[in-house]
Amino acid sequence: MPQPTPDTRIHFALHPDQPPAVTATVTGPRSTEAQVALAAHGFRHTGAGFMVLARIDHEEPYYAQQAAQDLQHDYDVDIEPALQEEIDTEWTWGNHPMTHLTREEIRQVSATAQQIHDDIAAGRLKIHLHAHDGWTTVAVGTYTDGHSVHLHGEDHLRQFALVYDDEAEAVAEFHRLHSVAVCPGPAPATDTERAAAAAHTPPAPHRAPVDHDSRA
């Protein structure tokens, strides 16, 4: 028995201002349903007429492809040629410090870093203190479920270093390890984090230039 033709379309494309972030434009009677499905794949509403997938590991084309494959059975999915080229081009981190890892293992490390980033952004993980250990940024924070963690690294390399059941113990140990380098709150956003945030921000409305020489 032939399958019904999907009545709702999802168009995936590279973000016009912040590639490799990816946009998803949804049209059709089941747009709300499709947007919920896209949100489950990490896309977020921007108020600019499309949803955006912006990550700190630059893996947006890979995850956009995963979303397209999962949704193509229920929706009319279309991928712009420029994004398809990015999907088809398998690349590697030229200066990735974990040289012993395979490409898929590197992607798993990045996925953990992305989850930490998302947990902080969503308020699920509160960062109490941060420091620089001479090589990279370290931090201590507590999840809303009560367990605390020490974090090591930045952006796509940030990982869990230690896990604690007690927040006071985690904070005290962080002070002991990093001493005078300890600073309150989270570390300043990195360039990569700022770029991801910018991709999720709706573009400013266009305003015509003011002609100061005009006469009434």
N, C-alpha and C positions, 0 to 999 in steps of 0.2 A: 504494500500500500504506500503510495507516495506521501512524503512528509509535506505538511503545509509550508508555504513560503513565509519566512519570518517577516513580520510587519514593522519591525523596529530596527533602525540602523545605528551602528556604532562606527564612527570614523576615528581611527587612530592616526596621529601625526606627531612629528617632532614639535616641541614647544617653539613658537616663533622667536622668542627672546632668550630662552634659557635652555637650549639643547645641552645634554641629551635628555632633559625632561620630556615627557610625552603627554600630549593632550588627548582627550577622548570626547568627541562631540556626539550626542545622542539625539536622534529624532524619531518620532513615531509614537503611536498610542501607548506603548509600554515603556516610555522613557523613564518613569520613576522606578520601575522594577529593574531596568537595565542599570540605572545609576546605583542602586543598592548592590547589584552584583559587582559593579566596578569598584565600589568602596571596599568590598571584601578583598579586592586585589590591590589595595593601597592607593587608589585614586581618590582625590579629594575635590570637593566643590570649591570654586574660586569666585563665583559671582560674575564671571566673564563670559558665560555662555558655553563653557566646557569644563570638564574635570581634568585634573592634573595629577600625574604620577611624577614626583620629584624625590630622588633618593640621594643619600650622601656617598653611595658607592659607585655612582655612574652606571648602574646596571639597568636603567630604565628600559632600554630596548628589549633586553632579555625578559624582564617581567611583563612588559607590554605584550610580548609574543605569547607568554603563558596565559595571560588574560584573554587574548584573542582566540587562542585554541580552546579554552574552556567555554567561551561564550558563543562560538560560531554555530553551535547546534541550535541555539535558541534565538539568535539575532543575526541580522545581516551585517557581517563584520567586514570592514574595509580598512586596509593599511596603506598609507601614502607611500609612494616609491622611495622617498628619502629615508623614511623610517625603516622600510623593508631592507634597504641597503645596510643600515646600521645593524639590524637584526642578523643579517647574513654575514656580517663581518665579525668574526671571532677575534677578539683582541686580548692582550695580556697587560698586566701592570708592569711597565718597564723597570720600575724601581721598587717593586714590592719586596719588603724585607724577608718575607717567609718564602724563600726560594725553594724550599723542600716540598712545598705544597703543589698539588695539581691545580689545574684551572677550576675544577669543580670544588675542590677543598678551599681555594681562595674565595670562591663565591659563598661558601658556607660561613667563612669567617666574616665576610662582609655582611651577610644576612644577620648575623648576631649583632654586629655593630649597628646595623640599621634598626633592629628591634630595640636596642638600648636607646638610640636617638629618639625613636617614636615614643618609648615609654616616658622619657623625660619631657618631650613636647606635650604629651597628653596628660601629664601630671601624675602618672602612675609611679614614677620614680623621682623622688625629691633629692636633689644634690645638696648636701650640707656644706662640704668643704672641697677645695681643689688645691693642687700644688703642681710644681714642675720638678720631676725627679732627676733632672739633668739630661734626659733624653726626650721625654714626652710628658703629656699632661696625665695626672692621676687624680682620682676623686673618690669620695665616699658619699653614699646616699642610701635612702631607705625606700622600699616599695610600700605601696598602700596595704599590702597583706602583712606587713610587719617585719619582713626579713631585710637585712642590710647588706650592702655589697661594697667592695673596693673595685674601682674601675681603672684600667690602664690603657692608654693610647688615645688617639684622636680619630675622628671621621670613620673611614672604613676599617680602621685597625683597632678601634676601641673594643675591649673585651673585659669579661669578668676576671678579676684577679683572686678575690677571696669572698666568701659568703659568711655572714654572721646571723645568728638568731637574735642577738641583742644589739640594739642601735648604739647604746652607750659604749659597749665594748668595741664596736666597729669604729666609732669616732675616736676613742682613746687610742686605739692601735694605729689609726691614721696619723694622729698627732705624734706618736712615738716614732713612726717610720719616717716622717717627713719634716718634723720639727719646725724650724723658723720659716720654711718655704710654704707653710699652710696658709691659704687665703679663704675667706668666707664665701659661701655660695658657689654656683657653677662657674666654670671658666668662661671667658668671653667667647662668643661664637666664632668659629673658624670661617675662612672664606667659603669653604664648601657648604657649611651650614647656612650661611647668609644667602648663597646662591639658591639653595633649595627653598628657603623661606620666600625669596623673591619670586620664584616660579609659582608659588602658591598664592601670591598676592595679585588681586585683579589689577589690570593696567589702569593708570590714571586717566580720567576722561580727557579727551582732546579739547583744548581751548584755543580759540582763534587768537592770534597776536593782537595786542592793543595798539592802535594807531594813535600815538600821542600827538601827532601833528594835525589830526583831523579837526575840522572846525564845525561847530553846530550850524 
